[in-house]
Amino acid sequence: MRLTMRRYLLPLLLLGLLASCSQRVYSTREIVPQALTRHRLVAILPFDVQLARIRLQDIAAAPDPEKQQEQRRLVAYQLQQELLKQLAERQAKHPYSVQFQNVAETNSRLERAGITYDNLNDHSMAELQAALGVDAILSGETSLFQPLPNGLAVALLVLTDTGGLAPSEVLTNVTIHDCQSGELVWKFDHQLIGDLSPSPATLARVLVRNSARTFPYRP
């Protein structure tokens, strides 16, 4: 009887999980607002991405570091492109006081300076400014923790009577640095809990929408 009940409970729990709303927590602050008024051209860097997924194959064997790094790099550049796209769409309706450097130009300039995704964090703000020729740099870090695929997590919970399993969690912070002083001048922290792994396009859209009221460079 107990196994029969579980058989019926599983689809219901899966449906409830898919229908449930994600929890979003975010905060933002201008740290050096006067510096923001001097900016005219802003470059967007590839994101620093950490992917902490636990999958079935990871349980049986250690993950391939090269494959993980390639996946991080792919998401990093997708987030860079999608963030520019979302900012450009908003700028078309609500013009900013700055222009955003095209990411193809940004990445081309970085490549010519010998700056890659793997060594990006080793370079100073002065070196990045010299390579990019901008007034400010917008960068981001995002970390995804997904204990198990959601369907498997629910099945494991029902069939093994285990305690609660941690939901998926995406932690992201977006920052703007002033190139002249190297100072951090704006910061936005965002936490997303319970969502299925969001695509870079979805995450960029959420970040721009939730930071819109406090994002600098508004007229």
N, C-alpha and C positions, 0 to 999 in steps of 0.2 A: 504493500500500500504506500509506503514511504517513497519508494522509487517511482511509483506511478505519479504521485503528487509532484515530485521533482520534475518529471517529464513535462507536466503542464506548467509548472512555475517558471521553467527556464525561458520559454518564449515570452512570457509576460514580463519577466525581469529585463530581458533584452529590449523589449519594446519600451519599457519605462526608462531604461538608460538612454536610449536614442532620443526620447522625447524630452528628457530633462534638460534644464537650462544650465549653462556653464556659469561659474562664478568668476566675475572680473573685479579685480582690485587694482587701482592705479593711483599714483600721486605724481605731481610735477612741481618744479620750482625754478624760478629764475635766480641764478646765483650772482651774476654780474650783469644786471640789465643794461647798464650804460654801454658796455662793450657791444651788445647786440645792435645798437643803433648805428654802429660804424660799418656793419657788414653789408656787402653788395653782391658778392658771389660766394656760394656755399657748395662744397663738394660732399658727396655722400659716399662713404667707404663701404666695402663689403663687410657684412656683419661677422662678428666673432661668434661662431656657432658651436654649441656643445649638444650632442645627441646621446642621451642616456636611456636608450631603449633596452628592455630585456625581452628577447624573443625566444621561441622554442629552440632555435638552432644555437643560441647563445648559452643555453643551459647545458647542451651536449658538448659544445666546444667553444673555445675562446674566439671572440670576433676577430676578423681580419683588420689589423690597424690601418693598412693602406686603403682598404675599402671604406672604412669609417671616415678617414681623412678626406677621401674623394667625395663622400656623401656630405660632409660638413662644408666642403668648398662649394659644392653645387648649391646647397641651400643658402650659403652666404651671399653668393652673387645673385641668386634669385631674389632674396630679400632686398638687396641693394637696388635692383632694377624695379621691383614692385613698389618700394617706398617712393622712389622718384615718380613713378607713374601716378600713385595716389596723391602725392603733393602737387603734381602738375594738374591733375583733374580739379583739385580744390582751388588751386591758384587761378584757374580759368574762371571761377565764380567769385572768388574772394582774393584779389591780387595781394601778394606779399610784397614787402619792400626789398626783397632780394631775388636773385635768379639762382637756380640750381644747375650746377654744371652737369652736362650729359654724362651718364655713367660710362659710356664708351670712351669719351674724352678722358674722364678720370682714370679709368683702368689703363688706357694707352699711355698716359703720362706716368703712372706708377711703374708700368713695365719698362719704359725707357729709362727710368731712374733705378732700375734693378730692385724695385720693391714688389714683393709677391705676397700672396695671401699667407704663406707660411712664415714670412719674416716681417709682416706688417707691424706687429707690436714691438719690434725691435728698433723702430725708427722714431725719432723725436718729432715734436710738432713742427719745429723749424725745418726739418728735412722734408716732412710731408708738404708744408707750405711752399717750399722751394720747388718741389716736384709738380705741385698742382696749380700754383699761382692763384690761390683763392684767399678770401678773408676769413673763412671759418670752415670747420670740418664737422660734419654730422656723422656720427658713428653709432653702432649699436652692438649689444651682446644679447644673445638669446640662448636659453638652455631648455631642452625638452626632456622631461622624465616621464617615461611611459612604462610602468611595471610589467604589464602584459597587454596583449591585444584585448580590447574591451569584451568581446564575445567570450574569449577564453577565460578572462578574469571572472565574469559572471558565472560561467559554467563551473569553474573551480570553486567558487564560493558556495554554489548550490550543492554540488555533488560531494564535496569533501567536508562541509560544515566548518570551514575555516572562518577566522575572524575577518573583519573588514579589510579590504585591499585598498591600497593607496590609489587615488585617481590619477589620471594624467595631469601633468602640470607644466605650463610653459611660463618661464620667467624671462622677461625682456626689459632691458633698459636702453634708452636712446639718449645720447648726449651731444651737445654742441660745444666745441672748443674754439676759442678765439686764437687765430694763427699768430697775431702780433705778440700777444703776451703768453700764449700757451695755456691760458687759464680755462678751466671748465666754467662755462657761462650759463648753461641750461641743462636740465636733467629730467627725464621722464621715466618712471618705473611702472611696469605693468606685469600683473600676474593673472594667468588664465588657468583655472582649475576645472577638470572634469570634461574638457572638450576632447574629441578625437583629434589626433595630430593635425593641427591646422596647416593648410597649404601656405607657402610664402605669400601668395596674393591675399589670402584671408587675413593672415596675421598683419600684413602691412596696412590693409584697410582698417582693421580694428585699431591699430596704433594711431593712425592719422585721425580717425574719427574721435577716439577718446582723448587725444591730446589737443584737439582743435581749439578749445576755448582758451588754452594757455600757451599754445605754440607761439613762439616769437615771430617777429617780422610781419605781424598783422598791421594794416594801415591805421 
